[in-house]
């Protein structure tokens, strides 16, 4: 069972209610983000204490993608007016022998 499911069950609300509250109440969303950040810090320190480098990397890359991801975002822009010319070369079909 996931953390969200357990949390909802503990306070007797539906999972859908949780997501509705995230959309409806900015302060609720902010508090949830703070809890997630604290949880990530706690897990990171526990994994480091255990010396499991691969587990630390996996957790952080998947949990804090904006900070630990190996992914690079590259933005390529094109000028508004672009003139493209495409040349297509056709081969002549081979001569048929009868």
DSSP file (Angstrom, degrees, kcal/mol; ACC not computed):
  #  RESIDUE AA STRUCTURE BP1 BP2  ACC     N-H-->O    O-->H-N    N-H-->O    O-->H-N    TCO  KAPPA ALPHA  PHI   PSI    X-CA   Y-CA   Z-CA
    1    1 A X              0   0    0      0, 0.0     2,-0.0     0, 0.0     0, 0.0   0.000 360.0 360.0 360.0 134.9    0.0    0.0    0.0
    2    2 A X     >  -     0   0    0      1,-0.1     4,-2.5     4,-0.0     5,-0.2  -0.250 360.0-108.1 -77.0 165.5    1.4    3.4   -1.0
    3    3 A X  H  > S+     0   0    0      1,-0.2     4,-2.7     2,-0.2     5,-0.2   0.874 119.3  52.2 -61.0 -38.8    2.0    6.3    1.5
    4    4 A X  H  > S+     0   0    0      2,-0.2     4,-2.7     1,-0.2     5,-0.2   0.933 110.0  48.6 -65.1 -44.6   -0.9    8.3    0.0
    5    5 A X  H  > S+     0   0    0      1,-0.2     4,-2.5     2,-0.2    -2,-0.2   0.931 113.7  46.6 -60.1 -46.1   -3.3    5.3    0.5
    6    6 A X  H  X S+     0   0    0     -4,-2.5     4,-2.4     1,-0.2    -2,-0.2   0.913 112.5  49.9 -63.3 -42.7   -2.1    4.8    4.1
    7    7 A X  H  X S+     0   0    0     -4,-2.7     4,-1.4     2,-0.2    -2,-0.2   0.920 112.0  47.6 -62.8 -44.1   -2.4    8.5    4.9
    8    8 A X  H  <>S+     0   0    0     -4,-2.7     5,-2.4     1,-0.2     4,-0.5   0.912 112.5  49.3 -63.6 -42.6   -5.9    8.7    3.5
    9    9 A X  H ><5S+     0   0    0     -4,-2.5     3,-0.8    -5,-0.2    -1,-0.2   0.891 106.7  56.6 -63.5 -39.0   -7.0    5.6    5.3
   10   10 A X  H 3<5S+     0   0    0     -4,-2.4    -1,-0.2     1,-0.2    -2,-0.2   0.832 116.3  34.9 -63.8 -32.9   -5.5    6.9    8.6
   11   11 A X  T 3<5S-     0   0    0     -4,-1.4    -1,-0.2    -3,-0.2    -2,-0.2   0.297 113.7-116.8-106.7   9.7   -7.7   10.1    8.4
   12   12 A X  T < 5 +     0   0    0     -3,-0.8     2,-0.3    -4,-0.5    -3,-0.2   0.908  68.6 127.1  60.7  49.9  -10.6    8.3    6.8
   13   13 A X      < -     0   0    0     -5,-2.4    -1,-0.2    -6,-0.1     2,-0.1  -0.919  60.7-104.7-127.9 160.7  -10.8   10.1    3.5
   14   14 A X     >  -     0   0    0     -2,-0.3     4,-1.5     1,-0.1     3,-0.3  -0.475  27.1-119.8 -78.2 153.5  -10.9    8.8   -0.1
   15   15 A X  H  > S+     0   0    0      1,-0.2     4,-1.8     2,-0.2     5,-0.2   0.874 115.6  58.2 -59.4 -38.0   -7.8    9.0   -2.3
   16   16 A X  H  > S+     0   0    0      1,-0.2     4,-2.5     2,-0.2    -1,-0.2   0.875 101.3  55.4 -60.6 -38.0   -9.9   11.1   -4.7
   17   17 A X  H  > S+     0   0    0     -3,-0.3     4,-2.8     2,-0.2    -1,-0.2   0.912 103.9  54.8 -61.2 -42.7  -10.5   13.6   -1.9
   18   18 A X  H  X S+     0   0    0     -4,-1.5     4,-1.9     1,-0.2    -1,-0.2   0.940 111.4  43.5 -54.8 -49.7   -6.7   13.9   -1.4
   19   19 A X  H  X S+     0   0    0     -4,-1.8     4,-1.6     1,-0.2    -1,-0.2   0.853 111.8  53.8 -69.1 -34.4   -6.2   14.8   -5.0
   20   20 A X  H  X S+     0   0    0     -4,-2.5     4,-2.4     1,-0.2    -1,-0.2   0.926 108.8  49.5 -62.4 -43.3   -9.2   17.2   -5.0
   21   21 A X  H  X S+     0   0    0     -4,-2.8     4,-3.0     1,-0.2     8,-0.3   0.872 105.1  57.9 -63.8 -37.7   -7.7   19.0   -2.0
   22   22 A X  H  < S+     0   0    0     -4,-1.9     7,-0.2     1,-0.2    -1,-0.2   0.910 113.8  39.2 -57.9 -41.2   -4.3   19.3   -3.8
   23   23 A X  H  < S+     0   0    0     -4,-1.6    -2,-0.2     1,-0.1    -1,-0.2   0.867 122.5  41.1 -74.7 -37.0   -6.1   21.1   -6.6
   24   24 A X  H  < S+     0   0    0     -4,-2.4     2,-0.6     1,-0.2    -2,-0.2   0.828 112.8  47.9 -85.8 -33.7   -8.4   23.2   -4.4
   25   25 A X     X  -     0   0    0     -4,-3.0     4,-2.0    -5,-0.2     3,-0.4  -0.886  56.4-170.0-119.0 103.1   -6.2   24.2   -1.5
   26   26 A X  H  > S+     0   0    0     -2,-0.6     4,-2.4     1,-0.2    -1,-0.2   0.845  90.2  55.3 -58.5 -35.6   -2.8   25.7   -2.3
   27   27 A X  H  > S+     0   0    0      2,-0.2     4,-2.3     1,-0.2    -1,-0.2   0.875 106.5  51.2 -67.6 -35.1   -1.7   25.6    1.4
   28   28 A X  H  > S+     0   0    0     -3,-0.4     4,-2.3    -7,-0.2    -2,-0.2   0.935 110.8  48.1 -63.2 -46.8   -2.5   21.9    1.5
   29   29 A X  H  X S+     0   0    0     -4,-2.0     4,-2.2    -8,-0.3    -2,-0.2   0.901 110.8  51.6 -60.4 -41.8   -0.4   21.3   -1.6
   30   30 A X  H  X S+     0   0    0     -4,-2.4     4,-1.9     1,-0.2    -1,-0.2   0.916 110.2  48.4 -62.7 -43.8    2.5   23.3   -0.1
   31   31 A X  H  X S+     0   0    0     -4,-2.3     4,-2.3     1,-0.2    -1,-0.2   0.888 109.5  52.5 -64.8 -39.2    2.4   21.3    3.2
   32   32 A X  H  X S+     0   0    0     -4,-2.3     4,-2.5     1,-0.2    -1,-0.2   0.915 108.3  51.1 -62.7 -42.5    2.4   18.0    1.2
   33   33 A X  H  X S+     0   0    0     -4,-2.2     4,-2.3     1,-0.2    -1,-0.2   0.882 109.2  51.1 -62.1 -38.4    5.5   19.2   -0.7
   34   34 A X  H  X S+     0   0    0     -4,-1.9     4,-2.4     2,-0.2    -1,-0.2   0.904 109.9  49.2 -64.3 -41.9    7.2   20.0    2.6
   35   35 A X  H  X S+     0   0    0     -4,-2.3     4,-2.6     2,-0.2    -2,-0.2   0.919 110.9  50.1 -63.7 -43.5    6.4   16.5    3.9
   36   36 A X  H  X S+     0   0    0     -4,-2.5     4,-2.5     2,-0.2    -2,-0.2   0.906 110.5  50.2 -60.8 -41.9    7.8   15.0    0.7
   37   37 A X  H  X S+     0   0    0     -4,-2.3     4,-2.2     2,-0.2    -2,-0.2   0.914 111.7  47.6 -63.7 -43.5   11.0   17.0    1.0
   38   38 A X  H  X S+     0   0    0     -4,-2.4     4,-2.3     2,-0.2    -2,-0.2   0.900 111.8  50.4 -63.9 -40.9   11.4   16.0    4.6
   39   39 A X  H  X S+     0   0    0     -4,-2.6     4,-2.8     2,-0.2     5,-0.2   0.913 109.5  50.8 -63.1 -43.1   10.8   12.3    3.7
   40   40 A X  H  X S+     0   0    0     -4,-2.5     4,-2.6     1,-0.2    -2,-0.2   0.916 110.4  49.2 -62.0 -43.6   13.3   12.5    0.9
   41   41 A X  H  X S+     0   0    0     -4,-2.2     4,-2.2     2,-0.2    -1,-0.2   0.909 112.4  48.4 -61.0 -42.5   16.0   14.0    3.2
   42   42 A X  H  X S+     0   0    0     -4,-2.3     4,-2.2     2,-0.2    -2,-0.2   0.929 113.5  45.6 -64.8 -46.2   15.3   11.3    5.8
   43   43 A X  H  X S+     0   0    0     -4,-2.8     4,-2.8     1,-0.2     5,-0.2   0.916 111.1  53.9 -64.2 -42.4   15.5    8.4    3.3
   44   44 A X  H  X S+     0   0    0     -4,-2.6     4,-2.2    -5,-0.2    -1,-0.2   0.930 111.1  44.7 -57.4 -47.5   18.7    9.9    1.8
   45   45 A X  H  X S+     0   0    0     -4,-2.2     4,-2.1     2,-0.2    -1,-0.2   0.885 113.2  50.9 -67.8 -37.4   20.4   10.0    5.2
   46   46 A X  H  X S+     0   0    0     -4,-2.2     4,-1.7     2,-0.2    -2,-0.2   0.922 111.5  47.4 -64.5 -43.8   19.3    6.5    6.1
   47   47 A X  H  X>S+     0   0    0     -4,-2.8     5,-1.7     1,-0.2     4,-0.7   0.896 111.7  50.5 -65.7 -39.2   20.5    5.1    2.8
   48   48 A X  H ><5S+     0   0    0     -4,-2.2     3,-0.7    -5,-0.2    -1,-0.2   0.889 107.8  53.2 -66.0 -38.1   23.8    6.9    3.1
   49   49 A X  H 3<5S+     0   0    0     -4,-2.1    -1,-0.2     1,-0.2    -2,-0.2   0.868 108.3  50.5 -62.8 -36.0   24.2    5.5    6.7
   50   50 A X  H 3<5S-     0   0    0     -4,-1.7    -1,-0.2    -5,-0.1    -2,-0.2   0.607 109.4-128.0 -78.2 -11.4   23.7    2.0    5.4
   51   51 A X  T <<5 +     0   0    0     -3,-0.7     2,-1.3    -4,-0.7    -3,-0.2   0.719  58.7 144.7  74.6  21.5   26.3    2.6    2.7
   52   52 A X     >< +     0   0    0     -5,-1.7     4,-2.0     1,-0.2    -1,-0.2  -0.690  19.2 174.0 -96.2  84.9   24.1    1.5   -0.2
   53   53 A X  H  > S+     0   0    0     -2,-1.3     4,-2.6     1,-0.2    -1,-0.2   0.875  75.8  52.6 -61.0 -42.5   25.2    3.9   -2.9
   54   54 A X  H  > S+     0   0    0      1,-0.2     4,-2.7     2,-0.2    -1,-0.2   0.902 109.6  49.3 -62.8 -41.2   23.1    2.3   -5.7
   55   55 A X  H  > S+     0   0    0      2,-0.2     4,-2.6     1,-0.2     5,-0.2   0.893 110.9  50.6 -65.1 -39.4   20.0    2.6   -3.6
   56   56 A X  H  X S+     0   0    0     -4,-2.0     4,-2.7     2,-0.2     5,-0.3   0.947 112.4  46.3 -62.2 -48.8   20.8    6.2   -2.8
   57   57 A X  H  X S+     0   0    0     -4,-2.6     4,-2.7     1,-0.2     5,-0.3   0.931 113.9  48.3 -59.7 -47.6   21.3    7.0   -6.5
   58   58 A X  H  X S+     0   0    0     -4,-2.7     4,-1.9     1,-0.2     5,-0.2   0.938 114.3  45.6 -59.4 -48.8   18.1    5.2   -7.6
   59   59 A X  H  X S+     0   0    0     -4,-2.6     4,-2.3     1,-0.2     5,-0.3   0.936 116.5  43.4 -62.5 -48.2   16.0    6.9   -4.9
   60   60 A X  H  X S+     0   0    0     -4,-2.7     4,-2.7    -5,-0.2     8,-0.4   0.892 112.4  51.5 -69.5 -39.4   17.3   10.4   -5.5
   61   61 A X  H  < S+     0   0    0     -4,-2.7    -1,-0.2    -5,-0.3    -2,-0.2   0.885 119.2  37.8 -64.2 -36.9   17.2   10.2   -9.3
   62   62 A X  H  < S+     0   0    0     -4,-1.9     3,-0.3    -5,-0.3    -2,-0.2   0.757 124.6  38.3 -86.0 -24.8   13.6    9.0   -9.2
   63   63 A X  H  < S+     0   0    0     -4,-2.3     2,-0.3    -5,-0.2    -3,-0.2   0.815 126.4  31.1 -95.0 -35.3   12.4   11.2   -6.4
   64   64 A X    >X  +     0   0    0     -4,-2.7     4,-3.0    -5,-0.3     3,-1.3  -0.541  68.3 158.8-123.7  64.7   14.3   14.5   -7.0
   65   65 A X  H 3> S+     0   0    0     -3,-0.3     4,-1.5     1,-0.3     6,-0.2   0.843  71.2  58.1 -59.2 -36.8   14.5   14.5  -10.8
   66   66 A X  H 34 S+     0   0    0      1,-0.2    -1,-0.3    -3,-0.2    -5,-0.1   0.760 119.1  29.9 -68.0 -22.4   15.1   18.2  -11.0
   67   67 A X  H <4 S+     0   0    0     -3,-1.3    -2,-0.2    -7,-0.2    -1,-0.2   0.816 132.3  25.3-103.1 -39.5   18.1   18.0   -8.8
   68   68 A X  H  < S+     0   0    0     -4,-3.0    -3,-0.2    -8,-0.4    -2,-0.2   0.410  85.3 120.9-112.1   1.0   19.7   14.6   -9.4
   69   69 A X     <  -     0   0    0     -4,-1.5    -7,-0.0    -5,-0.4    -8,-0.0  -0.326  54.2-147.1 -70.4 148.5   18.7   13.5  -12.9
   70   70 A X        +     0   0    0      2,-0.1    -1,-0.1    -9,-0.0     2,-0.1   0.466  66.7 113.8 -87.3  -3.6   21.2   12.8  -15.6
   71   71 A X        -     0   0    0     -6,-0.2     2,-0.5     1,-0.0    -2,-0.1  -0.428  54.0-154.9 -72.5 140.5   18.8   14.1  -18.1
   72   72 A X        -     0   0    0     -2,-0.1     2,-0.6     2,-0.0    -2,-0.1  -0.973   5.4-146.5-117.6 129.2   19.6   17.3  -20.0
   73   73 A X        -     0   0    0     -2,-0.5     2,-0.5     2,-0.0    -2,-0.0  -0.842  17.7-174.8 -94.8 124.2   17.0   19.5  -21.5
   74   74 A X        -     0   0    0     -2,-0.6     2,-0.6     2,-0.0    -2,-0.0  -0.979   9.9-155.0-121.6 125.8   18.0   21.2  -24.7
   75   75 A X        -     0   0    0     -2,-0.5     2,-0.5     2,-0.0    -2,-0.0  -0.876   8.5-171.0-103.9 126.6   15.8   23.7  -26.3
   76   76 A X        -     0   0    0     -2,-0.6     2,-0.4     2,-0.0    -2,-0.0  -0.968   5.9-166.4-117.4 125.0   16.2   24.2  -30.0
   77   77 A X        -     0   0    0     -2,-0.5     2,-0.4     0, 0.0    -2,-0.0  -0.854   6.8-151.7-113.4 149.2   14.3   27.1  -31.6
   78   78 A X        -     0   0    0     -2,-0.4     4,-0.1     1,-0.0    -2,-0.0  -0.909  30.2-102.4-114.3 141.6   13.7   27.8  -35.3
   79   79 A X        -     0   0    0     -2,-0.4    -1,-0.0     1,-0.1     3,-0.0  -0.264  33.0-116.5 -58.8 153.1   13.3   31.2  -36.8
   80   80 A X  S    S+     0   0    0      1,-0.2     2,-0.8     2,-0.0    -1,-0.1   0.904 104.5  52.4 -59.8 -43.7    9.7   32.1  -37.6
   81   81 A X  S    S+     0   0    0      2,-0.0     2,-0.5     0, 0.0    -1,-0.2  -0.846  71.1 169.3-101.1 111.7   10.3   32.3  -41.3
   82   82 A X        -     0   0    0     -2,-0.8     2,-0.6    -4,-0.1    -4,-0.0  -0.981  18.8-161.5-125.3 127.5   12.0   29.2  -42.6
   83   83 A X        -     0   0    0     -2,-0.5     2,-0.4     2,-0.0    -2,-0.0  -0.933  14.4-174.8-109.6 118.4   12.3   28.5  -46.3
   84   84 A X        -     0   0    0     -2,-0.6     2,-0.5     2,-0.0    -2,-0.0  -0.925  10.3-164.9-116.6 137.8   13.1   24.9  -47.0
   85   85 A X        -     0   0    0     -2,-0.4     2,-0.5     2,-0.0    -2,-0.0  -0.982   6.6-163.1-120.0 129.8   13.9   23.3  -50.3
   86   86 A X        -     0   0    0     -2,-0.5     2,-0.5     2,-0.0    -2,-0.0  -0.952   1.0-161.1-116.7 127.5   13.7   19.6  -50.7
   87   87 A X        -     0   0    0     -2,-0.5     2,-0.5     2,-0.0    -2,-0.0  -0.910   4.8-167.7-107.4 131.8   15.4   17.9  -53.6
   88   88 A X        -     0   0    0     -2,-0.5     2,-0.6     2,-0.0    -2,-0.0  -0.978   5.1-157.7-120.7 127.2   14.3   14.4  -54.5
   89   89 A X        -     0   0    0     -2,-0.5     2,-0.4     2,-0.0    -2,-0.0  -0.910   7.8-158.5-107.9 125.4   16.3   12.4  -57.0
   90   90 A X        -     0   0    0     -2,-0.6     2,-0.3     3,-0.0    -2,-0.0  -0.809  11.1-134.4-102.8 142.1   14.5    9.5  -58.7
   91   91 A X        -     0   0    0     -2,-0.4     2,-0.3     1,-0.0     3,-0.0  -0.689  24.0-115.0 -89.3 147.5   16.3    6.6  -60.3
   92   92 A X        -     0   0    0     -2,-0.3     3,-0.1     1,-0.1     2,-0.1  -0.622  37.6-110.1 -76.3 139.5   15.4    5.5  -63.7
   93   93 A X        -     0   0    0     -2,-0.3     3,-0.1     1,-0.1    -1,-0.1  -0.412  41.2 -97.0 -67.3 147.1   13.9    2.0  -63.6
   94   94 A X        -     0   0    0      1,-0.1     2,-0.2    -2,-0.1    -1,-0.1  -0.284  44.2 -97.7 -63.9 150.4   16.2   -0.6  -65.2
   95   95 A X        -     0   0    0     -3,-0.1     2,-0.4     1,-0.1    -1,-0.1  -0.464  38.5-129.8 -69.7 136.9   15.5   -1.6  -68.8
   96   96 A X        -     0   0    0     -2,-0.2     2,-0.5    -3,-0.1    -1,-0.1  -0.710  12.8-142.6 -89.4 136.9   13.4   -4.7  -69.0
   97   97 A X              0   0    0     -2,-0.4    -1,-0.0     1,-0.1     0, 0.0  -0.837 360.0 360.0 -98.1 133.9   14.6   -7.5  -71.3
   98   98 A X              0   0    0     -2,-0.5    -1,-0.1     0, 0.0    -2,-0.0   0.410 360.0 360.0-103.7 360.0   12.0   -9.4  -73.1
